[in-house]
Amino acid sequence: MRRCAKLYAMTEKPTPTPEGELIQTALKRAKVSARQAADRAGISEARWRQIANGYQVVSKGVYIPVSGPAETVAAMADAAGVTADQLVGAGRDDAAAELRLLREPSSPPAPVGGDWADEIVGPDAPLFDGETLRWRDEENARIFQLSTRGLSFEAGLAPGSDPADVIDDLRRTLADRVADVSSDLLRRR
């Protein structure tokens, strides 16, 4: 005998889940549209709205409750700027664990010219949580590598440059490069 799950439809819209409310509030605060956030999370805008609102429309006036899988809720939280602790507070420990994995810094690539002499790992000053700054000295330059959220950027600066003095410039340059790549991708669509 084959068993099927029973699905109960409702004629009233279900209320959003706690994580849905949390994510929607974060989007409003950040002034980001659901479409932009869905693109960042890698899901359709329709799916974003279903999970954020806590329901799917089956037919006119008929709704079914929706709760997203942990991986999807984590991607949505990341796109909206929600923290893992906030997800725990909303009762989604599973999504919080996925978000922590998502935001875990990946290992930066090995240096081409030799081993790194030293590094600072965020959140130790002057770095933010998730950032890693490494450097090594070469003949005519000090090479810095800034890594964050799976992205890396290397720059050769004056010999003996202090990490605290160059971090803001490295962040700006990395952000500019990411923005350039993003606009190139959007133009190609």
C-alpha positions in Angstrom: 0.0 0.0 0.0 1.4 3.4 -1.0 1.0 6.3 1.4 0.7 9.9 0.2 1.2 12.9 2.3 -2.0 14.8 3.0 -2.0 18.4 2.1 -4.5 20.7 3.7 -5.4 23.9 1.9 -6.6 27.0 3.7 -8.9 29.8 2.6 -7.1 32.4 4.8 -3.6 33.4 4.1 -1.2 31.8 6.7 0.9 34.3 8.7 4.5 34.5 7.7 7.0 32.3 9.5 9.2 34.0 12.1 12.2 33.6 9.7 10.1 35.1 6.9 9.2 38.1 9.0 12.8 38.5 10.0 14.0 38.4 6.4 11.3 40.8 5.2 12.1 43.3 8.0 15.8 43.2 7.1 15.0 43.8 3.4 12.9 46.8 4.2 15.5 48.2 6.5 18.2 47.7 3.9 15.9 49.2 1.2 16.5 46.1 -1.1 13.8 44.7 -3.3 12.7 41.1 -3.2 13.8 40.7 -6.8 17.3 42.0 -6.0 17.5 39.8 -2.9 16.2 36.7 -4.7 18.9 37.2 -7.4 21.6 37.4 -4.7 20.2 34.2 -3.0 20.0 32.4 -6.3 16.3 31.7 -6.3 13.3 33.0 -8.2 11.4 36.0 -6.9 8.3 33.9 -6.8 10.0 31.3 -4.5 11.4 34.1 -2.4 8.0 35.6 -1.8 6.5 32.1 -1.0 9.1 31.4 1.7 9.1 35.0 3.0 5.3 35.2 3.2 4.9 31.7 4.5 2.3 30.5 1.9 1.8 29.5 -1.7 -1.4 30.4 -3.7 -2.9 27.2 -5.0 -5.9 28.8 -6.7 -7.9 32.0 -6.1 -8.5 32.2 -2.3 -6.8 28.9 -1.5 -3.4 28.8 0.2 -0.9 26.2 1.5 1.7 27.0 4.2 5.3 27.1 3.0 8.5 26.8 5.0 11.8 26.8 3.1 14.6 24.3 3.5 17.5 25.3 5.6 19.9 25.9 2.7 17.4 28.2 1.0 16.5 30.1 4.1 20.3 30.5 4.8 20.8 31.9 1.3 17.9 34.3 1.8 19.2 35.4 5.2 22.7 36.0 3.7 21.2 38.1 0.9 19.1 40.1 3.4 21.9 40.7 5.9 20.3 38.5 8.7 22.7 36.9 11.2 22.9 33.3 12.2 22.0 34.3 15.8 18.8 36.1 14.5 17.8 32.9 12.7 18.3 30.9 15.9 16.0 33.5 17.6 13.4 32.8 14.9 13.6 29.1 15.7 15.6 28.1 12.6 18.7 26.5 14.1 19.1 24.4 10.9 19.2 27.5 8.7 21.6 29.2 11.1 24.0 26.4 10.9 23.8 26.5 7.1 24.4 30.3 7.2 27.5 29.9 9.3 28.8 27.4 6.7 27.9 29.8 3.9 29.7 32.7 5.6 32.7 30.6 6.7 35.8 32.1 5.0 37.2 29.8 2.4 40.9 29.2 2.3 42.6 31.7 0.2 44.8 30.5 -2.7 48.4 29.7 -2.0 50.8 32.5 -3.0 52.6 32.3 -6.3 55.8 33.9 -5.1 56.4 32.0 -1.8 55.0 31.5 1.6 53.1 34.3 3.5 55.2 35.9 6.2 52.3 36.8 8.4 48.5 37.1 8.6 45.7 38.7 10.6 42.3 37.0 10.7 39.2 39.0 11.4 37.6 40.1 13.7 41.1 41.1 15.1 41.7 44.8 14.3 41.9 46.2 11.7 39.9 43.4 10.1 36.2 42.6 10.1 34.8 39.2 10.9 35.4 36.8 7.9 38.4 38.8 6.5 42.0 37.5 6.3 44.9 39.7 5.4 48.2 38.0 4.6 51.5 39.5 3.4 55.0 38.7 2.4 58.0 40.8 1.4 59.5 40.5 -2.1 62.5 42.4 -3.5 60.8 45.6 -4.4 57.3 45.3 -2.8 55.3 44.0 0.1 52.5 41.8 -1.3 49.2 41.8 0.5 46.3 39.4 0.0 42.9 40.3 1.3 40.3 37.4 1.4 36.7 37.7 2.3 33.6 35.5 1.6 35.5 33.4 -0.9 37.0 36.4 -2.8 40.7 37.2 -2.8 42.6 40.2 -4.1 46.4 40.7 -4.1 48.2 43.9 -4.4 51.9 44.9 -4.4 52.6 48.0 -2.3 55.7 49.8 -1.0 58.2 47.6 0.9 57.5 47.7 4.6 53.9 48.9 4.3 51.9 48.5 7.5 48.7 46.3 7.2 46.7 48.8 9.3 47.6 51.6 6.8 46.5 49.6 3.6 43.4 47.7 4.6 40.9 50.4 3.7 42.5 50.8 0.2 42.5 47.0 -0.3 38.8 46.8 0.7 37.9 49.7 -1.7 39.9 48.1 -4.6 38.3 44.7 -4.0 34.8 46.2 -3.8 35.5 48.1 -7.1 36.7 45.0 -8.8 33.6 43.1 -7.7 31.3 45.9 -8.8 33.1 46.0 -12.3 32.6 42.2 -12.7 29.0 42.5 -11.6 28.2 45.3 -14.1 29.9 43.3 -16.8 27.7 40.3 -16.1 24.6 42.4 -16.0 25.4 44.0 -19.3 25.9 40.6 -20.9 22.4 39.4 -19.9 
